[in-house]
Amino acid sequence: MEILPCSSSPCCYVNLKGKLVAKSSNTNKSKLQTFRKGRILFAKIECVNGSLRFHNLGQSFLRNPNHQGGFGSSNAHQSDKHVDSKVLSGSYNGYVIDGEEDARTLSETGKSGTKVLIPGLPDESSGESAAPIRSCFWQWKPKFNVHYEKTGCENVTSPPVLFLPGFGVGSFHYDKQLKDLGRDHRVWAIDFLGQGMSLPFEDPTPMSKEGVASDKKDQAWGFGDETEPWASELVYSMDLWQDQVRYFIEQVIGEPVYLVGNSLGGYVALYFAACNPHLVKGVTLLNATPFWGFLPNSIKSPRLARLFPWAGTFPLPSRVRKLTEIVWQKISDPNSIAEILKQVYADHSTKVDNVFSRILETTRHPAAAASFASIMFAPKGQLSFWEALSRCRENNVPISLMYGKEDPWVRPVWGLQVKRRVPEAPYYEISPAGHCPHDEVPEVVNYLLRGWIKNLESHGSITLPLLDDSANVQSDITKDLEFVRDGAAKSVSVHFFGSEFSLWNQISAYVKSRCVQLPSLGKLPLLEFLTIDEMDATMYFCSDSKENTGVADDVSLKRLSLKSMPNLLGWSSAEGRVILSCLKELKVEDAPEFINLPNLPSIECLELIYCREDILMNVTEMTSPSNITLGGFEELVDLPQGLLSNKTGLLSFEIKDCPKLVNFSGELNSLSLLQSLSISNCPNIKCLSELGVLKALKSLAIDRCHGLLSLPEEEIQGLTSLQHFSLSNCENITALPYTMQQFTNLQTLHIWSCPKVDSLPEWLGNLVSLRELELWYCENLLYLPESMQGLTALQFLSIWGCPQLEIHLEKDRGPDCLKQHNGELKGGAKASRAGRPWICACLIQGFQDRSEASVFESKWKSFSRKLPQKKKNDDEKQVEECSVLLLQHRQAALNKVKGSFDCAHLEIDWHLNPL
């Protein structure tokens, strides 16, 4: 095992203003290759725990040779067994962000209000015992070694707690929690892959022989040209960390846990809980970042993701390598690290010597720079922060919020946003505290976390921290929490936001529960856009106009959106029906009693979702809409007569979530200009015979229409203008209608989750304009037609979740691959352009999957590079002889592969005889 240094060669100290001063002139070396130049004063390997710990026994111990556990130069190693590794880690003893003048003691704060005395951290200097921390490694996958710390294993009856770190730090950032909470809980803290001590032990992209520098030990890892098999799909992404946490809980902890996450760790904790609620007892967010990742997720946004050819995989592209070198040189500089810590810690008297040294130690790892690049360019998770939060609430996952008020990055407004969406979650705002309240005011965070867990474990019989009784959950409370640190009393203000927090929420709740009638829109004549959401008691809009022939509100309103108004009936006017002459867009969603629409002579876009069926009678009177969306009419069997037939200018029509709808009752027959039709989640529709009249239709989407057995052959042939066709989640459709071969204008074809579709027709090659073809989750699809080679306009082919098809594609890949390398088909490797034309020398088939093929290919290339090879001869007379020698060289390498790889199931066919 190779031992890495824990600190760089130049020793540093920090003055009272938080600036690093280097004692050596070589602090700012510009290259990434100086990873091994630091000196190790002492390294300790703990074989029992399977862990490796580094200690720099520098200034503080050498200055005081009589220090407890101190080391002289002659007996340093002999004294090792008596020393606690956690006490010795960190070489910047006494480092603080700023001078003592910023320390906030109880006497200095002068805050009024109720004071609550809380326990401090265990004072080891006075003999108070802290929970011992064990440092361990867990091998998740080959070469994926995960570092974690644990404590409190003897507390078998207590609930387990797992801490997830923020970006750039590791489990060490929770030492103050492990030492304290570990006395009465079982506690774990994990390092995410690519961070802390979970960086790889081997180079994922070793340099080729041509690129090896004189001293390999000085090279940064991850900057080579070829990826090792174990890292072929490695991306340090949100989805990887979510999987890492899941397997860690299942394999190491073995039961559901309380998750606690700071910053990035908070997002991962929420994301994990949304995907695995059965493994989570509760989630605590400590200034959780609500956003992570810049590039789109390939599953969630496949089209957008295709615009970014590289998304954090190895090897790094050459341009990214150069950019990484520049950026890494700056952010890994000790001065930059110190400046960042100064930003995120509100109380500058906080000692962060251990945090500083451990971050610096991580930056000296040879894999750190490339891992940083992979993290920065990794795609977003499949769930956004807010989607994960909504899913957690749907699954009744308990959530608590503890946010530092002075955080310059994740400001309190983000915590309030979470609180608004999950009003039942206890929200504690701590001041003064910045981005890392668990490290800045660990006494407060530990106290609140203990109390919240007790509240959940007791099913509410023990009240939440700071509350006297359960009734106070509705109200805001501010209290000063007092504790002792380093022999001095300190005080921190904590504001508890009740389930109905802030003055505006109280006003809003009052209005929502009591407002029966909204005032006339005529009071706001210049208003153009209006959105009203969650007005539970409102029943009417009123109008105070007094015309005899109809009520025309003198307003400029152009867009109106009404959502979640369960008691809204419509407009109230004694003189007649209201006219909103300027309104262009109207959206009404989740208004089940809404039956009365105003007169809308200029309406263009109309959307009615989960309203009463009676409201459709108002729609029959409209003639101007160009876009209509209807959904959630759960009792609708047939479209009302006249709903669409008088709307000859309709361009787009969408209908969804109508489970009893049987047919369109001839309402589509007059829509000669309709260009877009979407039918979703209408399982009782069994026939779409009216499609043939839609001569101008350009886009057709059919989703979750399980009653459809087939698409009408004769009727559908009239859709000659169709450019986009999507068929998804139609479990009974077995094939595409043969008349589709006349769709010569079709540009995109998507077939998703149609399990009975087992083949595509040969006439598919007639779709000469087809540019995009997606085949997803068609589990019985076996073959692609040979006629597809005639699709000269095809630019994108996506196949996902079609296992039978993928097996056949693997078997038939050889000829196509050769055509790609020779430029006959798109997709060939750039490296193959120089050697054209290529011929097939050897074809190997029978791989179980792509992963096995990739491992085989990597081994073959590796042995080919290692075996000696005669130099090429440019003499044309000896070209044939050189080709034979090359084939013999490749065959020798293949024989080497057979000795280390199971090839019994493979078919190896030499098309050219190497002998």
N, C-alpha and C positions, 0 to 999 in steps of 0.2 A: 504494500500500500504506500502511496506517495503522500507525504505530509506537506500541506500547503501552509504558507506563513499567515499569521493572523494580523500582521500590521506591516506597513511599508517601511522602508529603510529610514526615511527622514522622520525623526521624532518631532512631535508637535505638541504645543500647549496652547491654551486659550487665555487671552487676557480678559479683563473685566468687561469689555465691550463686545465680547463674543467673536473676536477676530482670531483666526488661526495664525500662528507665527511659526514658520518652519525653521528648524535648526540646521537644515542642510539646504544647499542651493539646488538640489536636483529634484525638488518636489514636483515640478510641472513638466515632467518628461512627456513628449507628445505621442508616443506610440503605445499600442496596446500590448506590445510584446514583453513588457517588463513586469510579468506577473510573479516571477520566481526570485526576484532580487532582494526581497525582504529577509530579515534575519529572524530566526526563531530562537528566542531565549529559553523557551521551555515548551515541550509538547507532551501532552498526557493522553494515552490511549486507554479507554476503559473497556476492556475486553468482555467483562461480565455483561454489560448492558448492550454490547455491540455498538458502542458509540465512540466518536472521536471528538476530543475537545482540545482547543488550543489556548495557551495562556502566554501572554507576554509579561514576564516578570521584570518589568523595567523600572521606571523611575521611583515609584512609590516604595517598592520593596528594597531596591538597592540603596535608597537613601536611609532606610531604617533597617539595618541587619538584624535587630532584635525584635522585629515585628512578629506577631504570632503567625506561625506557619511560614516565616521568612526563609529565604534561601541564600546561602553563600555560594560562591562559585564552585566550591569543592564538593558540596554535599547536596546539590539541588535535586538530583534524581533520587537520592536516598530519602529525602523528606517528602516525596510526592504522596506516599500512601496516607499521610496524615492530613492532607489538605482537601477541603471541599472544592470541587471543581467550579461550582457556581460562584463561590466567593472570589476566585482568582480570575474569572473571565473578564476581559475588558482592560485595556492597557492605558486608558486616559483617566486616571484616578482623579476625582475632584473636579472634572470638567463640568462647567455650568454654562448656560447660554449667555447670561449677563451677570452683572454684579449683584451683590446682596441688597442694594438699595431698592430693588424691585420686589423683594420678598414681601408677601402679604401676610402679616400676622393678625391675630385677633384684635390686638389693640389698634392696629393701623386701619382696619377696614371700616370700623365705626358704623356698621350697618345695623339698622333697627329691625325688630321682628323677633319671632320665637326662635330660640336657639335649641338645637337638638345635639346632644353629645353622642358621638359615634366612636367606635373603636378605631384606633390607629393601626398601622401595619405592625406585625410582630417585630419587636425591638431585639434583634439578636445580640446587640452589644451589651444589653443588660441581662442576658441569659434567657430571654423569652424565645421559645423554640418556634421556628418556622417550618413549614412542611418541606421535607427534602425533595428536590427535583431530580428526576432521572432523565437522562438524555438517551434516546434510542433511535434506531433505524428500522424501517419496515420496507421490505422489497415488495412493491405492488406488482410490477411487471419486470421482466428481465431488463436490467440496466436502469430501472426506475426506482431509485432508492429514496424513500421519503423519511425526512428527519422529523421527529416529534419529541415533545417533553411531556412527562406525566408525573402526577403526584397524588397522594391520598388514596392509593389502592386498597388500603386497609379499611376504608369507610364503605364497606360493602353494601350497607343499607341506604346509602345516600344516592341521590340521582346523579348521573354523569353529566359533566359540563365540558364542551369542546369549544376552544377559542380559535378563531380564524384571523390571521394577520392581515394588515394592510399591504399596499404595494411598497416594495423595497425593503421590508423588514421581515421578521420571522417570528418563531415561537418565543424568542427571547424578549419580545416586546410585552409579553404577558407574565414575566417573572413575578411581578408584584401581585398578580392575581393567583398564580400557582402557589406561592409561598403562604398566602393568607387563606384563600378558599380551600386549598388542599388540606387544611387542618380538619375540615368537616365535610368535604365533598371529594368525589373522585373527579380529577380535572386532567384534561389533555389540552395541549396546544400543538398545532401542526404547522410545518413549513410547506407552502405551496410549491409544487414542482416549478423549477426555474427561479426560485427565490431562496434566501436564507441558506440553510445547509442541505436543501433538496436539489441543489444543482447537480448535474451529471458527474459521475466519476470517470467517464471516458469522453473523448472527443466525438461528437455526433457526426462530424465531417472531417475526418483526418486528411491532412494534406497529401496530395499525390507526390510521387517521388520527384517529379519535376519542380514541385512547388515547395519542397522542404527547405527550410532555412538551415543555417549552420548549427544553431542550437535549438532543437525541437522543444526543449523545455520552456523556452521563452515565447512560444507561439500562443496566441489566443485561440481558444477552441471555437468551433462552429463557423470558421471562415474558410473551410476547404471547399472543394468542388464536387465531391461525391459524398452521399449520405450513407451512413451505416444502416443496415436493415432495421435495427431496433428503433432508429429515429426517422424512418422513412415517412411516417405520418405524424410526427411530433409537432405540435403547435401549442405554445403555452397560452391557452385560451380559457375563457370562462367555462366552456363546456368540459374541458379537460379537468379543471379544478373541481367542478361539480361532481364528475365521476370519481375523482380522487377522494373527495370527502365521503362519498357513498360507500366505496369499498373500504375505506378506513373505519367507518362506523360499523360496517357489517363484519369485517374480518378482525379488527383489533379491539374495538369496544364491545361489540356484540349486542347492543340494545339501543333503543331510542335515547337521544341526548337533548340537552339544552344547548343551543348554538349561540355563540356570542361572536360578533364580527365588527371590526373597526374598518372604516373606509371601504376599500375594495373587499375586505373580508366580510363586511356587512352585506354587500351586494351578493357575494357568493353564498352567504348563509341564507338569504332570502330566496335566491334562485334555487338552491338545493331544497329548501323546505317546500317550495312550490312544486318541485318535481318528485319529492319523496316525503310527503307528509307523514307517512307511517313510521319514519325514522326520526321524527322531530317532536320533542315535547314542548318546545317553545323557542322563540328567536329574540335575541336582544341586539338592537342596532346601535352602535356607537359611532355617531357621525358617519353613517353609511353613505358612500357615494351613490347617487342615483343614475349614474351613467358610466359605461366602460366600453371601450372599443370604438374604433373609428370606421372600420370596414364592415360592409353588410354581411349578414349570415347567409351562407350558401344554401341552406335549407329553407330558411324563412323568406329570403329574397334572392332566388336563384338568378334571375335575369340581371339584377343590379350587381350581384357578386361577380358575374362574368366580366365585368368591366375592370376588375382588379386581378391581374394574372398571378400576383404573389400575395399570400395572406399568412405570413408568419412561419412558413415551413422551412425546413433545412434542405439544401444549403441556401444561404443568403445570396440574393443576386448581387452582382458586383457593385452596382450603384448603391444598394442598401449597405453594403460593407463599408464603403467610403463614408457614407453619411453617419453610420454607427460609430466609426472611429472618431469623427469630429465631435459628435454629441456626447459620446461616452467619456472622452477626454475631459469635457467640461463638467458633466454631472458627477463623475466619480472623484473629482478633485476634493480634498478635505475641506477647502474653504466653501465650496458649493454645498457640501453636506451640512456644514455648520450653519450656513445661511438658511437652508430649508428648515432645519430644526428650530431656528430662531423664529421663523414665520409661523410654524404650526403650534408652538407652545406659547400660550398666553402669559403664563407666569414664568418669567425668565430666571427665577431663582431655582427652578427645577433642575436637578442634577440629571444629566443625560449622558454621562460618561460611558455607561455600558451600551446604550443605544448607539452612540456615535461610533464607538470602536467596533461594534458588531456589524454595523452598516459598512464601515470602511473595510472590515475583514471580508465581507461578501463581495465587494467591488474588486478585490484582489484575486478572486477565483478566476481561472482562465476561461470558464464558460459564461461568466457574468455578462459580458458585452453582447454576445450573440443571443443570449437568453432575453436580455432587455429588448433587443430588436424584435425578437419573435413576439414578445408580449405586446409591444407597441403596435405591431402590424397584424395582430391576431384579430379575427372577425368578432363581431358582437355575439352575445349569447342568443339562443333561440327565443328567449323571453326577455323583454325589457324589464327594467326595475319595477315599473308600475304594473305590468302584466303579472310579474311574479307576486307582487303585493296583493293584487286582486285574487289570484289563485290561492294564496295563503289564507286570505279571509274567507273564500268560498269553502276551504277545507277546515276552517275553524282552528288554524294554527295560532296559538297565543303569541303576541308580539309586544315587546316593550321597547321604549325609545329613551336613550340617554345621550344627549347632545351637548357638547361644549359650546357655549354661547359665542365665544370670541373666535371661532373657527374661521380663518380667512378663505378657505376653500369650499367646504360644505357648510354654507351659512345656515343659520337657524330656520330660514324660510323653507329649506328642503325638509327639515324635520316636521315643520308645521304642515307641509303638503302631505306627508305620510300620515300625520295625526288626523287630518281632515278626511282622508280616505279610510282610515281605520280608527274611528272616534273612540272605540272601547279600549284602545291600547294606551297604557299609562305612559306619559311623556314627561321626562324630567329634563329641564334645561339648567345646566350647571355653569356658574360664573364665579370667579374667572376660570375658564378652561378653553382650550383650543381644539385642534383636530384630533388629539389623542387623549381624551379625558381619563382613560383607564391608566395611563402612565403619569399624567400630570396630577390628577387627584384620585389615586387608586383607592384611598380610604372611602371616598364617597361612592365610587362606582361599585366597589365590593359590597358596601352596606346596602345599596339599592338593589344590586343583583341578588344578594342573599334573600332580602325581603320579598322580592318578586317571585323567586323560586318557591319560597315557603308559602306564599299566597296561593300559587298554583297547586303545590303538592297537598295543601290542606283543603283544596276545593273552595277557597274563599273564606274559610273560618278564621284564618289569620289575615289581617288587613294589610293592604299595600303599605310600603314605607312612606312615612310622613303623614299618613291619614289616621285620624282618630277612630273613624267608623266608616262603614261602607257608604253611607250617605254622601260623604265628602267626595266620592268619585266624580260627581257631576260638577264640582266647583274647582276653581283655581286656588292654589295655595303656594305661598312663598315662605321658606324657612331658611335659617342659617344653620348649617351643619358644622359643628365644632369638633376638632380632633387635635391630637398632639403628634407633631412630627419633629424629630431631632431635638426633643426637649422643649419645644416652643409650641404654644397654642396657635392654631390656624383656623380660619373660618371661611367657608364657601357658601354662597347663596344658591339654593336650588328652588326652581319654580316648577311646580307640578301643574300641568294643564289637565283640567277635568274633561270629561267626555263632551261637555258643551263649553268649549273654551273660547275666549275673546269676546269683546263687546259685540262685534259684528255677528258672530255666531248666535249670540243671544237675541239680537234684533232679528236676524234671519229666521231663527226658529219661531219667534213670536209671530212674524209675518206669515210664515208658511202654515202655521197652525190656525190662524184667525182670519186671514185675508180671504173673503168670499168673492169679492168682485174687484177686478182691476179697473183703474180709471180709464177714461177715454184716450185713445191714441191721438186724438185731436189736440191734446194738451202739449204734444211734442211734434209740431208740424214739420220740423227739419230732420227728424229721426229717420235714418235709412236702414239700419240693421238692428234687430232686436232678438235676443235669445233669453228665454225664460226656462228655468230648470228647477224641478222639485218644489213646486208650490202645491202642497198637498191639499189645502182646503179650498183653493180658488175654484169657483164654479163658472164665472162669466167674465168676458170682456164687455164693457158697456160703451155706449155711444151717446153723446149729448147733442148730436145734430138733429135738426127739426125740419127736414125736408119732407114733403108729402109723398113723393113718388119713390122714395128710397132714401136710405141714410148714407151719405157719402162723407166719410171722415176726411177732412182736409189735411192729409198727411203725405209725406214723401217716402213712406216705408216701402223698401224694395225687397228685403229679406227678413223672414220671420221664422224662428225655430222654437217650438214648444216641446218640452221633454219631461217625462216623469211627472205628469199632472193627473193623478188618478181620478179626481172629481170634476175636471173641466168638462163643461157641457158645450160651450161655444160662445157666441156673441148674443148680448141682450140688448134689444132696442124696441121701444114702444112704437116707433113710427114705421118701421119696416126693416128690410134686410140691409145689413151694412155693406157698403161698397168700398173696397180697397183698390182703387184704380191703378196705383203704381206698383203693387206687389208683384214681383217676378218669381220669387222662390218661397215656398212654404213647406216646412217640415214639421210633422206632428208625430211624436213617438211616445209610446206608452201612455196613452190617454184613452183608457178603455170606455169612458162614458162620452167621449167627444162625438157629437152627432150634427153639429150646426156649423157649417163653413160660411164665411162671408161671400159676397159676390166678388169674384176675382177675374175681371175681364182681360187682364194682361198677364195672367199667370203663365210661366214658362216651365218651371220645374216644380213638381208636386211629389211629395214623399209622405205616405201615410203608413205608419208601422204600429201594430197592436192598438188599433182603434175599433170602435163598434162598426159592424157591417153596415149599419144604416147610413153612415157617412158617405158611402159609395154612391148613394142617390144624388148627393150634391155634385159629385164628380161627373155624373152623366150629363149635367147641364153645361159643363165647360167645353169649349171648343179650341182654346188657344194653347194648351200645354204641348210642349215638344218633348218633355221628359217626364215619365211617370214611374214611380216605384211604389209598389203595394206589398205589404208583408204582415204576417202575424194575424190574419183573419182565419182563426182556427175553425170556425163553423161554416166557412164559405164553400159551397159545393159547385155553383156555376157563377160565372161572371154576370152581373146584372145587365139586362138589355140596354144598349146605348152607352155602356161604360167607355168603350173605345171606338165604336163604329162611327161616331161623329167627329172624331179627332183625326182628320185626314192628314194633318201636318205633323203627327207624332213621329219622332225620330228614334226615341229610345223607350223601351218598356221592360221593367223588371218586376217579377212577381216571385215571392219567396215565403217559406214557412206557412203554407196553407195546406195542412195535412189532409183535408177532406175534398179539396178541389179535384174535380173529375175531368172537366174540359173547359174550353174557352168560349163555348156557346156561339161560335161564329163571329166573335168580336174582332178577330184578326183580319177578316176578309177585306176590310176597307182600308187597311193600313199600307197603302201602296208605296209610301215613302219611308217606312220603318227601316232603320239601319242597324239597330242593336236590340237583341232579344235575349233576356236571361231568365231561366226558370230554375229555381232552387228549392229543394226540400218540399216537393209536392208529390208525395209517394203514391197518390191514387190516380195520377194522370197515366193513362194506359195508351193513349194515341195522340200523335201530333199531326193529324191529317191536314191542318190548316196552314202548315208551314209553306206549302207550295205557292201560295199567293203573294208571299213576301219577296217580290222580285228585286227590291233594292237592298235587301238584308246583307250587311257586311260582317256582322259579328253575331254568333250564336253560342250560348253557353248553357249547358244542361247539367245540373248537379243534383244528386240525391233524389232522383226520380226512379225509385225502385220498381214502380209498377210498369215501367216501359220494358217491353220485351224486345223491341226493335225500333228502328227509325223507319218511317214510311219510304219505301223504295221509289214509287212513282212520283209522289208529291214533292219529295225533297230535291228532285232533279231540276226544279225550277230555280233553285238558289244559286244561280250562276255568278252572282256578284259577291258571294261569300268570300271573305278574306281571312276570318279568324273563327275557328271552331274548337270548342272545349267540351269534352265529355268526361264527367268525373262522378265517382261513387254511384254508378248505375249498375247494380250487382247482377241484373238479369239480362243485360245486353251482351250478345255473344259475338257480334261482328258489325263492321261498318257497312252501310248500304252500298251496293255496287254502283248506284247512280252517282255517288260522290266523285267518281272518276271524271265527271264533267266539270268539277270545280277547278277550272284551270286558273282561277284568280286566287285560290286559297294560299295564304302565306304562312299561317301558323296552325298547327294541329296538336292539341294536347289531349292525351288519354290518360286519366288518372284513376286508380282504384276501381278498375273494371275486371274483376277476377275471372269472368267467363270468356273474356277475349283471349283466345289462344294463338291467334295468328293475325297478321296483317295481309291484306289482299295484294296480289301481284299488280293490280292496276294502280297501286300507290305511285308507281313510277310515272303515271300520267299527270300527276300534280306538278306541273313544270314550274309553277311559281312558288312552291313550298320553300320557305326559308328556315323555319323552326319546327322541330318535331320533338315533343316530350312524351316519354312513356314512363309513367311512375306507378309502382305498386300494382302491376298487372302480373300477378304471381304465376299465372299459367301460360303466359305468352312465351312461345317456344322459338319462333324464327322471325327474322326480318326478310322480306322478299328481296330476291336478287335485283328486281327492277329498281330498287332504291338507288342503284348506282347511276341511274339516269336522272336523278334529282340534282341537276347541275346548279340550281339556285340555293340548295340547302347550305346554310351557314352554321346551324347549331343543332346538334342531336344530343338529347339528355335522356339517359336510361337510369332509372333508380328503383330499387326494390323489385326487380324482375329476375328472380334467381335462376329460373330455367333458361331464360334468354341469355343471361350473362355467361352461363356455362357453355352454351353453344358458341357464343361470340369468342370465348377464350380458345375453343378448339379450332375455329375458323379464322383466327386473327392473323395467322402467318402471311397469307397472300396479301391481305389488305395492308399489313404493316410494311411489306416490301413496296407496295405501290405508294405508300405515304413517303417512305425514304427516297423513292425515285421521283417524287413530285407529282405522280399521277393522281393522288388523292391528298387532301389537306390533312395536316396533323403530324407530318414527319418531323423528327428531331433536327434542329439546326445543324448539329455536328455532322449529320449524314449528307449534307448538301454537297460537300467537297468531293465525295467519292463516287458520285453517280457516273454511270448506272450501276446499281447493286444487283447481285444475283443471290439466290437462296443457297447457302452452303449446307446448313443444318437446320432442321425443324424439330423442336422439342414440344410435345403436347402431353396433356394429362394432369396438369397442375390442378390442385383442389381449389385454389382461389388465387387472387392477385398477390396476396401477401406471400404465399409460398413461391410464386414465380419471381417475385422481387428478391427474395432471399437467395434463390438459386442463381439469378442473374448477377447479384452482387458477389457471390462466392466465385462464380466463373471469372468475372472481371478481376477480382482480387488475385486469384491464382495466375491469371494471364499476365498481370503486371509483375508478379514475383519471379516467374520462370524466365530464364535467360533467353534472349531472342537475337537472331542474327540481324545485322543491320540491313536496311533496304538497299537494293542496287538499282540505280536508275537506268542501267543498260537494258534496252528493249529486248535483247536476246535472252536475258535472264529473268524477264518478268514472270513467265510461266513457272520457272523454278522457284522464284520467291513466293508466288502464290501457294505452291505446294508446301513450302516450308511454313508459311503462315497457318495453313490448315492443320499441319502436324503440330504446330505450337498450340493452337486452340484445342486440338484433341487431347494433347498432353495435360493441358489445364483442366479439361473436362474430366479426365480420369482422376485428377486430384480431387475434384468436386465430389465424385462418386465415393471417395473414401471418407468424406465427412458429411454427406447428405444422402438421405434415403431416396434413391432414384428408381426403386423397383417398380413403381407404378407409372413411370414416365415412358413415353414413346420417343426414342431418339432416332431420328431419320437423317442420315448424312446424304444430301443430294449430290455433293461432290466428294469423291473418294480422296481422303487425305493421304492415303498410302501410295 
